Amino acid sequence: MRRLLVLIAAIILIFTFAVSASADTAASKLVIQAVVNSDGSCQVTQTLTVRLEHAEEQLLFPVPADARHIRLGNSRVHTRSSNGVLYVDLSSGGTIAGEPTFIITYNL
């Protein structure tokens, strides 16, 4: 039950902070899939499409602070924490433009 509450809080957090970038950036689609296991653990997959009016060098997306084994696609991802919020760095050190789609997976 606690994991489910954390998942619900994470979804609220995601919609609150959406994407940390300029005002011309917006999440155009977000699909969240969660599998709650009998042991109470949870596997979360978020598919996020972002509309970028201008190229961005840094693009951050919030995940729950207790997320583990975070991956972006099939790769490990850089994260950073700010004011108690854990962010996934979607930019991976490069410039992003257009309307990219990201798949973020993690365990709770």
C-alpha positions as CSV (number, residue, x, y, z in Angstrom):
1,M,0.0,0.0,0.0
2,R,2.9,2.4,0.8
3,R,4.4,1.8,-2.6
4,L,1.1,2.7,-4.3
5,L,0.9,5.9,-2.3
6,V,4.4,6.7,-3.3
7,L,3.5,6.1,-7.0
8,I,0.5,8.3,-6.7
9,A,2.6,11.1,-5.1
10,A,5.2,10.6,-7.9
11,I,2.5,11.1,-10.6
12,I,1.3,14.3,-8.9
13,L,5.0,15.5,-8.6
14,I,5.5,14.8,-12.3
15,F,2.5,16.9,-13.3
16,T,3.5,19.6,-10.9
17,F,7.1,20.0,-12.1
18,A,6.6,18.5,-15.7
19,V,9.9,19.4,-17.4
20,S,12.5,21.8,-16.1
21,A,13.2,24.0,-19.1
22,S,12.0,27.1,-20.8
23,A,8.4,28.2,-21.2
24,D,8.4,27.0,-24.8
25,T,8.9,23.4,-23.6
26,A,5.9,21.3,-22.8
27,A,5.2,17.6,-22.2
28,S,2.9,16.7,-25.1
29,K,2.3,13.1,-24.0
30,L,3.0,11.1,-20.8
31,V,2.1,7.4,-20.4
32,I,2.8,5.8,-17.1
33,Q,2.7,2.0,-16.6
34,A,3.2,0.5,-13.2
35,V,3.4,-3.1,-12.1
36,V,3.0,-3.7,-8.4
37,N,4.6,-7.0,-7.3
38,S,3.3,-9.3,-4.5
39,D,6.3,-8.2,-2.4
40,G,5.2,-4.6,-2.5
41,S,7.9,-3.5,-5.0
42,C,6.9,-1.6,-8.1
43,Q,8.3,-1.4,-11.6
44,V,7.4,1.9,-13.3
45,T,7.8,2.8,-17.0
46,Q,7.2,6.4,-18.1
47,T,7.0,7.2,-21.8
48,L,7.4,11.0,-22.2
49,T,7.1,13.0,-25.4
50,V,8.3,16.6,-25.1
51,R,7.7,19.4,-27.5
52,L,10.7,21.7,-27.7
53,E,10.3,25.0,-29.5
54,H,14.1,25.7,-29.2
55,A,17.1,23.4,-28.8
56,E,17.8,22.7,-25.1
57,E,21.1,21.8,-23.6
58,Q,19.7,20.7,-20.3
59,L,16.4,18.9,-19.8
60,L,15.4,17.4,-16.4
61,F,12.4,15.3,-15.4
62,P,11.4,14.5,-11.8
63,V,11.1,10.9,-10.5
64,P,10.4,9.8,-6.9
65,A,13.2,10.4,-4.5
66,D,13.3,6.7,-3.6
67,A,13.5,5.5,-7.2
68,R,16.2,2.8,-7.8
69,H,17.7,1.3,-10.9
70,I,16.8,4.3,-13.0
71,R,17.3,3.8,-16.8
72,L,16.7,6.0,-19.8
73,G,15.9,3.6,-22.6
74,N,18.4,0.8,-22.2
75,S,21.1,3.1,-20.7
76,R,22.0,4.2,-17.2
77,V,21.1,7.8,-16.6
78,H,22.6,10.7,-14.8
79,T,20.4,12.0,-11.9
80,R,20.6,15.1,-9.7
81,S,18.8,16.1,-6.6
82,S,17.5,19.6,-5.8
83,N,15.4,20.7,-2.9
84,G,14.5,17.1,-2.1
85,V,13.4,16.3,-5.7
86,L,15.3,13.7,-7.8
87,Y,15.6,14.6,-11.5
88,V,16.6,12.4,-14.5
89,D,18.9,14.3,-16.9
90,L,17.3,13.7,-20.3
91,S,19.9,15.7,-22.2
92,S,22.7,13.1,-21.7
93,G,25.3,15.8,-22.4
94,G,23.9,16.8,-25.8
95,T,21.5,19.3,-27.3
96,I,17.9,18.2,-27.8
97,A,15.4,19.7,-30.3
98,G,12.1,18.9,-31.9
99,E,9.7,16.4,-30.2
100,P,11.8,13.6,-28.7
101,T,10.3,10.7,-26.8
102,F,12.0,9.3,-23.7
103,I,11.4,6.0,-21.9
104,I,12.3,6.2,-18.2
105,T,12.1,3.0,-16.1
106,Y,12.8,2.6,-12.3
107,N,11.9,0.5,-9.3
108,L,10.2,1.6,-6.1
